[in-house]
Amino acid sequence: MKLNCDVGEGFDSDKSLMPFIGQANIACGVHAGDADLMAEAINIAKVNNVTIGAHPSYNDRENFGRLPMSLSAEQIKHLICSQVAALQALAKLQSVDVEYVKPHGALYNQMMQSELVFSAIVEAIACFDAPLKLMILAHPALQDYQQIAKKNGVTLMLEAFADRGYDDAGYLVKRSEKGALLATPEQVEKQVKQLVETSTITTINGKVIKLQVDSICVHGDNPIAVQQIPKLAKLLA
């Protein structure tokens, strides 16, 4: 089980947190960041032997990519391909590879709610010459998604969240609702410890859900969770 974090979004924490994570989800200059920040994040990841992933988003910088959008499958494919390709080109300048894709914000959430969105993202990833994995939300009912990914030759990585609340269906609580973000360091540490020790999460209503998890995410824009990263890394060691 690895620790992943969103980086390249313009926050000051990238350099300090990178030694403690295994995977860096680098913003592709759309919801946040730019080419220089992408290149800087790539360099910091390279120095720290951190695996690099693309973190593409809806084209909605004003709302940090966190508002749902209604796009066609073709538009979603164009969105993914253009952003991943940009990060790949910058990574190539530093002789490193982009190994996976993790959609950001509303695009990630809609991917988990809609097979149409998920299929479009998978098909876009499958077009690249170098194999790219896709990071999605660990959930008890992923059989259909696994079949779609397998059909397109895309490997899935399943992640849980250190700093987000879960509803009783096993999805993330919407950010507009109470309990969406864990409010204290103790809550964050408790959730990660539970994931590591029992492969379960407890929902905001007290329901315990079993999850298969490959990676645990900490949001780079959540100062409470970011401060806990060194401690969380020890829990995963």
Stockholm file with secondary structure:
# STOCKHOLM 1.0

chainA/1-237         MKLNCDVGEGFDSDKSLMPFIGQANIACGVHAGDADLMAEAINIAKVNNVTIGAHPSYNDRENFGRLPMSLSAEQIKHLICSQVAALQALAKLQSVDVEYVKPHGALYNQMMQSELVFSAIVEAIACFDAPLKLMILAHPALQDYQQIAKKNGVTLMLEAFADRGYDDAGYLVKRSEKGALLATPEQVEKQVKQLVETSTITTINGKVIKLQVDSICVHGDNPIAVQQIPKLAKLLA
#=GR chainA/1-237 SS CEEEEEESSSCTTHHHHGGGCSEEEEECSSSSCCHHHHHHHHHHHHHTTCEEEEECCCSCGGGTTCSCCCCCHHHHHHHHHHHHHHHHHHHHHTTCCEEEECCCHHHHHHHHHCHHHHHHHHHHHHTSSSCCEEEEECCSCCHHHHHHHHHTTCCEEEEEESSBCBCTTSSBCCTTSTTSBCCSHHHHHHHHHHHHHHSEEECTTSCEEECCCSEEEECTTCHHHHHTHHHHHHHHC
#=GC SS_cons         CEEEEEESSSCTTHHHHGGGCSEEEEECSSSSCCHHHHHHHHHHHHHTTCEEEEECCCSCGGGTTCSCCCCCHHHHHHHHHHHHHHHHHHHHHTTCCEEEECCCHHHHHHHHHCHHHHHHHHHHHHTSSSCCEEEEECCSCCHHHHHHHHHTTCCEEEEEESSBCBCTTSSBCCTTSTTSBCCSHHHHHHHHHHHHHHSEEECTTSCEEECCCSEEEECTTCHHHHHTHHHHHHHHC
//
